[in-house]
């Protein structure tokens, strides 16, 4: 019997998959628990249309993330921090400082958890990795200068 899985079923498939299963398995387990529905042509067409919409949305997200990555990679973010005579900072510059500075200088609001940046304890140039999408990351130059 052909069914469309409504949820992930271990050993059978993932949600949205069209699978051929034994009739008893479908009638006695999948259908009563609403884990699947019979694979009628209209339902299969709906599932395919939903997958196409989701694929197009994901492609658009990747394109937008790549454009933002190019924009960010060309930037040099300058952060002013208080430092002593030897160039050591009073404190450290961390990823939240990079996020706030990116928002102020570039106009891009990012979650600080998406920015990988080793804390800077001295004046100088560093690199931050911004994860915009699972497939896209941007490398931003960060210059820490004395205030």
N, C-alpha and C positions, 0 to 999 in steps of 0.2 A: 504494500500500500504506500502511495506517495503522500508525504506530509511536509508541511512547512513548519520548521521549529520556531516557536515563539520565544523560547529561552535556550540558553546553552544546556545541552544534555550530555553528560560525560559518556564518552564511548560512541555517541551518535553524531553530534555536530554542534555547531554554534547557531545562535539566534539568526533567523533569516535564511538558513540553508534549506534547500529542498532535498529531502532524502527518501530513499526507498527503504521501508522498514517492514518487518513482519506484521501481518494483519492483527494478530493477537496483541503484540507489543503496542501497536497504535491504539486499538480499541480499549485495552485494559489498563494501560499505563499513561501513555502520552496524552490522549484526548481527555480523559476524565480529570487529569491534573492540569489541564490547559497548558501543557508544555508544547503542544503542537496543534495544528489545524489541518484539515484535509487540503491537499494541493489541488485546488480547482484552478482553472486557467485565469480567472479574474484575480484570485489571490496571488498567484505567481506573478502576474503582471504588476500588481501593486508593490510586491516585495522588490521586483526589479527596478521599478520607478523610484522607490525609496532609496535603494542602493545607489542609483545614478545621481540622485540629488545629493546624497551624502558625499559621494566621490567628487562631484563638482565643487561642493563647499570646501572640502579638504584641499583640493587643488588651488582654489582661490586663496585660502589661508596661507599655503606655502608660497605662492607668488607674492602676496603682501609681505610675508616675513622676509623673503629674499630682498625685496625692495628696501625694507627698513634696515636690513643688515648692511646693504651697500651704503646707505645713508649714514649709519652709525660708524662703519669702518673707516669712513673718510674723516671722521671727527677726532679732534684732540681735546679731551675734556681737561680743563684746568681747575684744580681745587686748591684754594688758599687755606693754609693751616698754620697755626702758631708753631714756631720752631725755635730752638736755641741757637747759639752761635756756631755750634758744630754741625748743624743741619738735622739734628734729632728732633722729632716732633714731640710736643707735649700731648701725648695720647696717640691715637692712630687714625688713619683714614681707612674706612671699611666700606663694604658694599652698599650700605644705606647712604653713605656720603656720595658715592658714585651715582646712585639712582637719583638722589635729589639734584645733583649737579647736571645730570643729563636732562632732567625735566626743566631746569632753569635755563640751561644754555641751548639745548637742542629742541626742547618742546615735546619730548617723548616721555610719557609716563610709563615706567617699568616697575615690576615687582622686584624688590631687593633680593628675593630668593632665586630669581632667574639670573642673577649676576654673580659670577665666580670671580672673586678678587681676594688675593692674599692681603691681609692688613699691611698697610705701608707705615713704617715707623720712622722713615727718613725722607728728606726732600729728594725728588728725582722723578724719573719716568717709569711707569709701570704699564701692565696690560691687563685689561679686564675682559672676560669672556661673557657675553650676554647670550643666553639660550632663549631664542625667540619662538622656536618650534622644535619638536623632536628631531627634525631633519635640518634645521637652520640655526647657525650660531654666528654671532658677530664679534670681532675682536676690536676693542676700543682702547685707544691710547689714553692713559691717564697721567697727567703731569701734576705733581704735587709741588706747589711753590709756597714760599714763606709769606705769611700775612703781615 
